[in-house]
Amino acid sequence: MHVPLLVDNDTRLWVYSPSTLTCSDPAAMIGHCDQAQGSNRSFYNHYRSAGGRNGHFDIAQGGQHDWNSWAPQLAAMAPDMTATIR
């Protein structure tokens, strides 16, 4: 729904999505662990077909929908965010 606006504004995106359909911490995903993989893939396809080119997408084979997987992604994203803000 907002993809054209993200593309038009050249908004920088960082998306990480493990391939699992389960969660080690369902509350962290508001009980929708099974939907994340499909919706992230759909978003990626919509974004690319709309001309989006300013996104980092990591559709991982491993990992979980929890902070043990998210924390390294946040650490990897931090330098990119810092460079963009400066």
KADA-V660699 format. One record per residue. N is the residue number from 1. RES is the residue in one letter. PSI is psi as a letter, one per 20 degrees, with the letter a starting at -180 (999 if undefined). BURIAL is I if it has 16 or more other ideal C-beta (glycine too) atoms within 10 Angstrom, else O. D_FIRST is the distance of its C-alpha to the first C-alpha in whole Angstrom. Layout:
# KADA-V660699
N,RES,PSI,BURIAL,D_FIRST / N,RES,PSI,BURIAL,D_FIRST
This chain:
# KADA-V660699
1,M,h,O,0 / 2,H,j,O,4 / 3,V,g,I,6 / 4,P,h,O,8 / 5,L,g,O,9 / 6,L,g,I,10 / 7,V,g,I,12 / 8,D,h,O,13 / 9,N,i,O,14 / 10,D,l,O,16 / 11,T,p,O,15 / 12,R,p,O,17 / 13,L,q,O,15 / 14,W,o,O,18 / 15,V,p,O,17 / 16,Y,p,I,20 / 17,S,o,I,20 / 18,P,q,I,23 / 19,S,i,O,23 / 20,T,q,I,25 / 21,L,j,O,24 / 22,T,r,O,26 / 23,C,q,I,26 / 24,S,h,O,30 / 25,D,n,O,28 / 26,P,h,O,26 / 27,A,h,O,26 / 28,A,h,O,24 / 29,M,j,I,21 / 30,I,k,O,21 / 31,G,j,O,23 / 32,H,k,O,20 / 33,C,h,I,21 / 34,D,i,O,21 / 35,Q,i,O,17 / 36,A,g,I,17 / 37,Q,g,I,18 / 38,G,g,O,16 / 39,S,h,O,12 / 40,N,h,I,13 / 41,R,g,O,15 / 42,S,g,O,12 / 43,F,g,I,10 / 44,Y,g,I,13 / 45,N,g,O,13 / 46,H,g,I,9 / 47,Y,g,I,10 / 48,R,g,O,14 / 49,S,h,O,13 / 50,A,i,O,11 / 51,G,j,O,14 / 52,G,p,I,14 / 53,R,j,O,17 / 54,N,l,O,18 / 55,G,q,I,17 / 56,H,p,O,19 / 57,F,p,I,18 / 58,D,n,O,21 / 59,I,n,O,21 / 60,A,q,O,24 / 61,Q,h,O,27 / 62,G,a,O,28 / 63,G,r,I,28 / 64,Q,r,I,27 / 65,H,m,I,24 / 66,D,r,I,26 / 67,W,h,O,27 / 68,N,h,O,30 / 69,S,h,I,27 / 70,W,h,I,25 / 71,A,g,O,28 / 72,P,h,O,29 / 73,Q,g,I,25 / 74,L,g,O,25 / 75,A,h,O,29 / 76,A,h,O,28 / 77,M,h,I,25 / 78,A,g,O,27 / 79,P,h,O,29 / 80,D,g,O,26 / 81,M,g,O,24 / 82,T,g,O,28 / 83,A,h,O,28 / 84,T,g,O,25 / 85,I,h,O,26 / 86,R,999,O,29
